[in-house]
Amino acid sequence: IEDWGLDLVWFTEHHFLEDGHLPNFVPVAGAVAAITERVRISTDILLAPFAHPVRLAEDLAVLDNLSGGRMELGLGMGYAAHEFAGFGVPQKNRVSLTEELIQILRLAWSGEPFSFEGKRYRFNDLRVTPDPVQAGGPPLWVAGMSRNAALRAARFDTNLLPQGPRDQVLDPWRDAVAADGRNPGDYRVGLIRSVFVTDDPERDWALLKPAERYRMSVYAGFNESTPDSLAALEDPRSSIPQGWLIGDEDTCVDELVRYLGEYGITDMVTWGAAPGLPPSLMNESLERFATKVVPRVRAALEG
C-alpha cells in the first residue's frame, strides 16, 4: 500500500474472540514500521480501559522512534461486556479510565517529569523515556458513538473518529470546538469505509456478503451488551454510512467525493481483508482503489 501511494494503516483491537481478532496492535505496528518509510500507523481503536497509561506511553514512544515519527493513536472506551469481564475491569469505570489515560499520555510525552493524581491513577515525579520523535507525542484521536463521546473529543482537543448519527457524533463535536474559539477545520475526522472496486458488483458482493454478515453479527453482539452504544443501531439510516461501497472506478470516485465532502471526512481507511476470506481476494480491488480511485478523489476534493 505504501508503493501504491496510500497514507494510512489503522489497526483495530478486540479480545477473546474465537476468530483470532487482533488483540494488540503494538507488535504489528512495529513490524509495519520496520518495512515502511512513509505510511502513518494508527488505531481505530485502542481500547483505553485495558491499557496502563505509562506502559502505553512507553510503547508509543518506542514505536514513534522506530517509525521515524509516524505514529498516531485512536482511543475508545470499549463497550463489549465480555472484554471488561475478561480483564477484570468494571465497565462503570471506563469513562474515568479513558479520560485519565489521555491526560497521562500527554504528560508522559511532554519531555518533563510529571505528577498526576486522579480517580484511577496516581504518579509522582515520573519521567517517561524515550521521548517520542513527534513533539508532544503522537497525535490523538477519540472515537465517538454518542454525543458525550463527541464532546469528550472536543474537550480533550483531539481528532475525531465518529461512529453513529451525524447529529450525535459529528455536529456536536464541531459545535463544541467552535464554541471554544477553535477552528474545526484544523482537526482531522476519520472513519473506516469499506470499498471494493470491481466491474461486476453483483458477482463480488455474493462473495463478500457472508463475511460482512458475520462481521456485523459480531459487532451487534458487542453492542447488545452496552445500552449507550446502541444509538447507531436504532436507525442505521441516520448514521454516517460505513457499509461497503462496491462498484466500478467511476462509481467509487463519484460516491467518495460526495461522501467525504458531505461529512467533512479528512481520513478514510478501507478494510484490507474480509473475515473468513483469503486476503488475495482483495488484492486487485485494493490496487485499483489506491492507484485509480484515490488519485481522482484527491484531485476532485483539492480542486
The 8 nearest C-alpha neighbors of each residue, nearest first, counted from 0:
[[1, 3, 2, 5, 4, 289, 286, 6],
 [0, 2, 4, 3, 5, 38, 6, 37],
 [1, 3, 0, 4, 5, 35, 289, 38],
 [2, 4, 0, 1, 289, 5, 290, 286],
 [5, 3, 1, 2, 0, 6, 289, 290],
 [4, 6, 1, 0, 3, 7, 289, 38],
 [5, 7, 38, 39, 4, 1, 8, 37],
 [8, 6, 39, 38, 40, 5, 9, 268],
 [7, 9, 40, 39, 41, 10, 38, 6],
 [10, 8, 42, 41, 40, 43, 7, 11],
 [11, 9, 42, 43, 24, 41, 8, 12],
 [10, 12, 44, 43, 42, 45, 9, 21],
 [13, 11, 22, 21, 45, 23, 44, 10],
 [14, 12, 22, 20, 21, 11, 15, 16],
 [13, 15, 22, 16, 82, 20, 12, 21],
 [14, 16, 17, 13, 82, 19, 85, 22],
 [17, 15, 18, 14, 19, 20, 13, 22],
 [16, 18, 19, 15, 20, 14, 217, 13],
 [17, 19, 16, 20, 274, 275, 15, 21],
 [18, 20, 17, 16, 21, 15, 22, 14],
 [21, 19, 18, 13, 16, 22, 14, 12],
 [20, 22, 12, 23, 19, 13, 11, 24],
 [23, 21, 12, 13, 14, 20, 24, 15],
 [24, 22, 25, 21, 12, 26, 27, 13],
 [23, 25, 27, 28, 26, 10, 22, 21],
 [24, 26, 28, 27, 23, 29, 58, 62],
 [27, 25, 29, 28, 24, 30, 23, 31],
 [28, 26, 30, 29, 24, 25, 31, 23],
 [27, 29, 31, 25, 30, 26, 24, 32],
 [30, 28, 32, 26, 27, 31, 62, 33],
 [29, 31, 27, 33, 28, 32, 26, 34],
 [32, 30, 28, 33, 29, 34, 35, 27],
 [33, 31, 66, 29, 35, 30, 34, 28],
 [32, 34, 30, 31, 35, 29, 66, 65],
 [33, 35, 31, 32, 30, 36, 29, 66],
 [36, 34, 32, 33, 37, 31, 38, 1],
 [35, 37, 38, 34, 32, 66, 33, 67],
 [36, 38, 35, 39, 1, 6, 69, 66],
 [37, 39, 6, 7, 1, 36, 40, 35],
 [40, 38, 69, 7, 70, 6, 8, 37],
 [41, 39, 8, 70, 9, 7, 71, 69],
 [40, 42, 71, 9, 72, 70, 8, 10],
 [43, 41, 44, 10, 9, 73, 72, 11],
 [44, 42, 11, 73, 10, 9, 45, 41],
 [43, 45, 42, 73, 11, 74, 75, 12],
 [44, 46, 74, 42, 47, 12, 73, 75],
 [47, 45, 75, 77, 76, 48, 49, 74],
 [46, 48, 97, 50, 49, 76, 75, 45],
 [49, 47, 96, 93, 50, 97, 46, 76],
 [48, 50, 47, 46, 51, 86, 88, 83],
 [51, 49, 47, 48, 52, 55, 46, 54],
 [50, 52, 54, 53, 55, 49, 100, 48],
 [53, 51, 55, 100, 54, 50, 56, 104],
 [54, 52, 56, 55, 51, 57, 104, 107],
 [53, 55, 57, 56, 51, 52, 58, 50],
 [56, 54, 58, 52, 57, 53, 51, 59],
 [57, 55, 53, 59, 54, 58, 104, 52],
 [56, 58, 60, 54, 55, 59, 61, 53],
 [59, 57, 55, 61, 60, 56, 54, 62],
 [58, 60, 62, 56, 61, 57, 63, 55],
 [59, 61, 131, 63, 57, 62, 58, 130],
 [60, 62, 64, 58, 63, 59, 57, 65],
 [63, 61, 65, 59, 64, 60, 66, 29],
 [62, 64, 68, 60, 66, 70, 61, 65],
 [63, 65, 67, 61, 62, 66, 132, 68],
 [64, 66, 62, 63, 67, 61, 32, 33],
 [67, 65, 32, 63, 64, 69, 68, 62],
 [66, 68, 64, 65, 69, 63, 132, 36],
 [67, 69, 63, 132, 133, 66, 70, 64],
 [70, 68, 39, 66, 67, 63, 40, 71],
 [71, 69, 40, 63, 137, 68, 41, 39],
 [70, 72, 41, 137, 138, 40, 139, 69],
 [73, 71, 139, 41, 42, 140, 138, 74],
 [72, 74, 140, 42, 44, 43, 141, 139],
 [75, 73, 141, 45, 44, 47, 140, 142],
 [74, 76, 142, 46, 77, 47, 44, 141],
 [75, 77, 47, 46, 93, 97, 48, 94],
 [78, 76, 46, 75, 79, 47, 48, 93],
 [77, 79, 225, 80, 221, 76, 222, 228],
 [80, 78, 221, 81, 82, 224, 77, 222],
 [79, 81, 83, 82, 224, 78, 84, 225],
 [80, 82, 84, 83, 79, 85, 15, 221],
 [83, 81, 85, 84, 80, 79, 14, 86],
 [82, 84, 88, 86, 80, 85, 81, 87],
 [85, 83, 87, 81, 82, 86, 80, 88],
 [84, 86, 82, 83, 87, 81, 88, 15],
 [87, 85, 83, 88, 84, 82, 49, 81],
 [86, 88, 84, 85, 83, 89, 82, 90],
 [87, 89, 83, 86, 90, 84, 49, 92],
 [90, 88, 91, 92, 83, 87, 93, 84],
 [89, 91, 92, 93, 83, 88, 80, 78],
 [90, 92, 89, 93, 94, 88, 95, 96],
 [93, 91, 90, 89, 94, 95, 96, 88],
 [92, 94, 96, 90, 48, 95, 91, 76],
 [95, 93, 97, 96, 92, 98, 76, 91],
 [94, 96, 98, 97, 93, 92, 99, 119],
 [97, 95, 93, 48, 99, 94, 98, 100],
 [98, 96, 100, 94, 47, 95, 99, 48],
 [97, 99, 95, 101, 100, 96, 94, 102],
 [98, 100, 102, 101, 96, 97, 95, 103],
 [99, 101, 97, 103, 52, 98, 102, 104],
 [102, 100, 104, 98, 99, 103, 97, 105],
 [101, 103, 99, 100, 105, 104, 106, 98],
 [102, 104, 106, 100, 105, 101, 107, 99],
 [105, 103, 107, 101, 106, 102, 56, 100],
 [104, 106, 108, 103, 107, 102, 109, 101],
 [105, 107, 103, 109, 108, 104, 113, 102],
 [106, 108, 104, 105, 127, 109, 103, 56],
 [109, 107, 105, 136, 106, 135, 110, 104],
 [110, 108, 106, 111, 135, 107, 105, 136],
 [111, 109, 108, 130, 107, 112, 126, 127],
 [110, 112, 109, 126, 113, 107, 106, 108],
 [113, 111, 126, 125, 124, 110, 114, 127],
 [114, 112, 124, 125, 111, 106, 126, 123],
 [113, 115, 123, 124, 122, 125, 116, 112],
 [114, 116, 122, 121, 123, 117, 113, 120],
 [117, 115, 121, 120, 122, 114, 118, 119],
 [118, 116, 120, 119, 121, 115, 99, 95],
 [117, 119, 120, 116, 95, 121, 99, 96],
 [120, 118, 117, 96, 121, 95, 99, 116],
 [121, 119, 117, 118, 116, 122, 115, 99],
 [120, 122, 116, 115, 117, 123, 119, 114],
 [123, 121, 115, 114, 116, 125, 124, 120],
 [122, 124, 114, 125, 115, 113, 121, 116],
 [125, 123, 114, 113, 112, 126, 122, 115],
 [124, 126, 112, 113, 123, 114, 127, 122],
 [125, 127, 112, 111, 113, 128, 124, 107],
 [128, 126, 107, 125, 129, 57, 108, 130],
 [129, 127, 130, 126, 57, 60, 110, 131],
 [128, 130, 60, 131, 127, 61, 57, 64],
 [129, 131, 128, 60, 110, 108, 132, 127],
 [132, 130, 60, 133, 136, 63, 64, 129],
 [131, 133, 68, 64, 63, 134, 130, 67],
 [134, 132, 136, 131, 68, 137, 135, 63],
 [135, 133, 136, 132, 131, 109, 137, 108],
 [134, 136, 108, 109, 133, 105, 137, 131],
 [135, 137, 133, 108, 134, 131, 138, 105],
 [136, 138, 71, 70, 133, 139, 72, 135],
 [139, 137, 71, 72, 136, 140, 70, 157],
 [140, 138, 72, 157, 73, 71, 158, 137],
 [139, 141, 73, 158, 157, 159, 74, 72],
 [142, 140, 74, 159, 152, 73, 160, 75],
 [143, 141, 160, 75, 161, 159, 74, 140],
 [142, 144, 148, 161, 149, 145, 168, 162],
 [145, 143, 162, 163, 168, 228, 148, 161],
 [146, 144, 148, 147, 143, 168, 167, 149],
 [145, 147, 167, 149, 168, 148, 150, 171],
 [148, 146, 150, 145, 149, 151, 143, 168],
 [147, 149, 143, 151, 145, 150, 146, 144],
 [150, 148, 172, 146, 143, 168, 152, 151],
 [149, 151, 153, 147, 148, 152, 172, 154],
 [150, 152, 148, 154, 149, 153, 155, 147],
 [153, 151, 149, 155, 157, 150, 141, 154],
 [154, 152, 150, 156, 151, 176, 155, 172],
 [153, 155, 151, 152, 156, 150, 176, 175],
 [154, 156, 152, 153, 157, 151, 101, 102],
 [157, 155, 153, 154, 152, 158, 176, 151],
 [158, 156, 140, 152, 139, 155, 141, 159],
 [157, 159, 140, 187, 186, 188, 139, 141],
 [158, 160, 188, 141, 140, 161, 142, 152],
 [159, 161, 142, 189, 190, 141, 188, 143],
 [162, 160, 143, 168, 142, 159, 169, 144],
 [163, 161, 144, 143, 168, 160, 239, 164],
 [162, 164, 231, 238, 144, 239, 168, 165],
 [238, 165, 163, 237, 167, 166, 239, 231],
 [164, 166, 169, 167, 168, 239, 170, 238],
 [165, 167, 170, 164, 168, 169, 171, 146],
 [168, 166, 146, 164, 165, 145, 169, 171],
 [169, 167, 149, 146, 165, 161, 145, 143],
 [168, 170, 165, 172, 171, 167, 161, 166],
 [169, 171, 173, 166, 172, 174, 165, 168],
 [172, 170, 174, 173, 169, 175, 167, 168],
 [171, 173, 149, 175, 169, 170, 150, 174],
 [172, 174, 170, 176, 171, 175, 183, 177],
 [175, 173, 171, 177, 172, 176, 178, 170],
 [174, 176, 178, 172, 177, 173, 171, 153],
 [177, 175, 173, 179, 181, 178, 153, 174],
 [176, 178, 181, 180, 174, 179, 175, 182],
 [177, 179, 175, 180, 176, 174, 181, 173],
 [180, 178, 176, 177, 181, 175, 174, 182],
 [181, 179, 177, 178, 182, 176, 175, 183],
 [182, 180, 177, 176, 179, 183, 178, 185],
 [181, 183, 184, 185, 177, 176, 180, 186],
 [184, 182, 185, 186, 173, 176, 177, 181],
 [183, 185, 182, 186, 187, 181, 263, 173],
 [184, 186, 183, 182, 187, 181, 158, 176],
 [187, 185, 184, 158, 183, 188, 157, 182],
 [186, 188, 158, 265, 189, 159, 266, 185],
 [187, 189, 159, 264, 265, 160, 158, 266],
 [190, 188, 266, 160, 267, 264, 265, 159],
 [189, 191, 267, 160, 192, 268, 266, 161],
 [190, 192, 268, 269, 267, 241, 193, 189],
 [193, 191, 241, 269, 268, 242, 190, 194],
 [192, 194, 269, 243, 270, 244, 242, 191],
 [195, 193, 244, 243, 269, 245, 192, 196],
 [196, 194, 245, 284, 244, 197, 246, 193],
 [195, 197, 284, 247, 246, 245, 248, 288],
 [198, 196, 247, 199, 246, 200, 195, 284],
 [197, 199, 247, 200, 246, 196, 248, 203],
 [198, 200, 197, 202, 201, 203, 246, 247],
 [201, 199, 203, 202, 246, 204, 197, 245],
 [200, 202, 204, 199, 203, 205, 245, 198],
 [203, 201, 205, 200, 199, 204, 206, 197],
 [202, 204, 206, 205, 200, 201, 207, 199],
 [203, 205, 207, 206, 201, 208, 202, 200],
 [204, 206, 203, 202, 208, 207, 201, 209],
 [207, 205, 203, 204, 208, 209, 202, 210],
 [208, 206, 204, 210, 205, 209, 211, 203],
 [207, 209, 211, 210, 205, 204, 206, 212],
 [210, 208, 212, 211, 207, 213, 206, 205],
 [211, 209, 213, 207, 274, 208, 212, 273],
 [212, 210, 214, 208, 213, 209, 215, 207],
 [211, 213, 209, 215, 210, 214, 208, 216],
 [212, 214, 216, 210, 211, 215, 209, 217],
 [215, 213, 211, 217, 216, 212, 210, 218],
 [214, 216, 218, 212, 217, 213, 219, 211],
 [217, 215, 219, 213, 214, 218, 212, 220],
 [218, 216, 220, 214, 215, 219, 213, 221],
 [219, 217, 221, 215, 220, 216, 222, 214],
 [220, 218, 216, 222, 221, 217, 215, 223],
 [221, 219, 217, 218, 223, 222, 216, 224],
 [220, 222, 79, 218, 219, 223, 224, 217],
 [223, 221, 219, 224, 225, 220, 228, 229],
 [222, 224, 220, 221, 225, 219, 226, 229],
 [223, 225, 222, 221, 80, 79, 226, 220],
 [224, 226, 222, 223, 227, 228, 78, 79],
 [227, 225, 228, 229, 224, 223, 222, 230],
 [228, 226, 229, 225, 230, 145, 144, 222],
 [227, 229, 226, 225, 230, 222, 144, 78],
 [228, 230, 232, 231, 227, 226, 222, 233],
 [231, 229, 232, 233, 228, 163, 227, 145],
 [230, 232, 163, 229, 233, 238, 235, 164],
 [233, 231, 229, 235, 230, 234, 163, 228],
 [232, 234, 230, 231, 229, 235, 237, 236],
 [233, 235, 236, 232, 237, 231, 238, 230],
 [236, 234, 238, 232, 237, 231, 233, 163],
 [237, 235, 234, 238, 240, 239, 164, 231],
 [236, 238, 164, 235, 234, 239, 165, 163],
 [164, 239, 237, 163, 235, 236, 240, 231],
 [238, 240, 164, 163, 165, 241, 237, 162],
 [241, 239, 242, 238, 192, 236, 235, 163],
 [240, 242, 192, 239, 191, 243, 193, 190],
 [243, 241, 240, 193, 192, 244, 194, 191],
 [242, 244, 193, 194, 245, 192, 241, 195],
 [243, 245, 194, 193, 195, 242, 246, 251],
 [246, 244, 195, 196, 194, 200, 243, 197],
 [247, 245, 197, 196, 250, 200, 251, 198],
 [246, 248, 197, 198, 250, 196, 249, 251],
 [247, 249, 251, 250, 292, 252, 196, 246],
 [248, 250, 252, 251, 247, 253, 292, 246],
 [251, 249, 253, 247, 248, 246, 252, 254],
 [250, 252, 248, 254, 249, 253, 246, 255],
 [251, 253, 249, 255, 250, 254, 292, 296],
 [254, 252, 250, 256, 251, 255, 249, 257],
 [253, 255, 257, 251, 256, 252, 258, 250],
 [256, 254, 258, 252, 257, 253, 259, 251],
 [257, 255, 253, 259, 254, 258, 296, 260],
 [258, 256, 254, 260, 255, 259, 261, 253],
 [257, 259, 255, 261, 260, 256, 254, 262],
 [260, 258, 264, 256, 262, 263, 261, 255],
 [259, 261, 263, 257, 258, 262, 256, 264],
 [262, 260, 258, 259, 263, 257, 264, 256],
 [261, 263, 264, 259, 260, 258, 239, 165],
 [264, 262, 260, 259, 261, 265, 188, 258],
 [263, 265, 259, 188, 262, 189, 266, 260],
 [264, 266, 188, 187, 189, 263, 267, 259],
 [267, 265, 189, 264, 188, 190, 268, 187],
 [268, 266, 190, 189, 191, 192, 269, 265],
 [267, 269, 191, 192, 190, 270, 266, 7],
 [270, 268, 193, 192, 191, 194, 271, 267],
 [271, 269, 193, 272, 268, 273, 191, 192],
 [270, 272, 269, 281, 273, 278, 285, 282],
 [273, 271, 278, 270, 281, 274, 276, 277],
 [272, 274, 276, 210, 275, 270, 271, 207],
 [275, 273, 210, 276, 272, 214, 211, 213],
 [274, 276, 210, 273, 277, 18, 272, 213],
 [275, 277, 274, 273, 278, 280, 210, 272],
 [276, 278, 279, 280, 275, 272, 273, 281],
 [279, 277, 272, 280, 281, 276, 282, 273],
 [278, 280, 282, 277, 281, 283, 272, 276],
 [279, 281, 278, 277, 282, 276, 283, 272],
 [282, 280, 279, 284, 278, 283, 285, 272],
 [283, 281, 279, 285, 284, 280, 286, 278],
 [284, 282, 286, 285, 281, 287, 280, 279],
 [283, 285, 196, 287, 281, 282, 286, 195],
 [286, 284, 288, 282, 287, 283, 281, 289],
 [285, 287, 289, 283, 288, 284, 290, 282],
 [286, 288, 291, 284, 290, 285, 289, 283],
 [287, 289, 292, 285, 286, 291, 290, 284],
 [290, 288, 286, 293, 287, 3, 291, 285],
 [289, 291, 287, 288, 286, 3, 292, 293],
 [292, 290, 287, 288, 289, 293, 294, 295],
 [291, 293, 288, 295, 252, 294, 248, 289],
 [292, 294, 296, 289, 295, 288, 297, 291],
 [295, 293, 297, 296, 292, 298, 291, 290],
 [296, 294, 298, 297, 293, 292, 299, 252],
 [297, 295, 293, 299, 298, 294, 252, 256],
 [296, 298, 294, 300, 295, 299, 301, 293],
 [299, 297, 295, 301, 296, 300, 302, 294],
 [298, 300, 302, 296, 297, 301, 295, 256],
 [301, 299, 297, 302, 298, 296, 256, 260],
 [300, 302, 298, 299, 297, 296, 295, 256],
 [301, 299, 300, 298, 297, 296, 295, 256]]
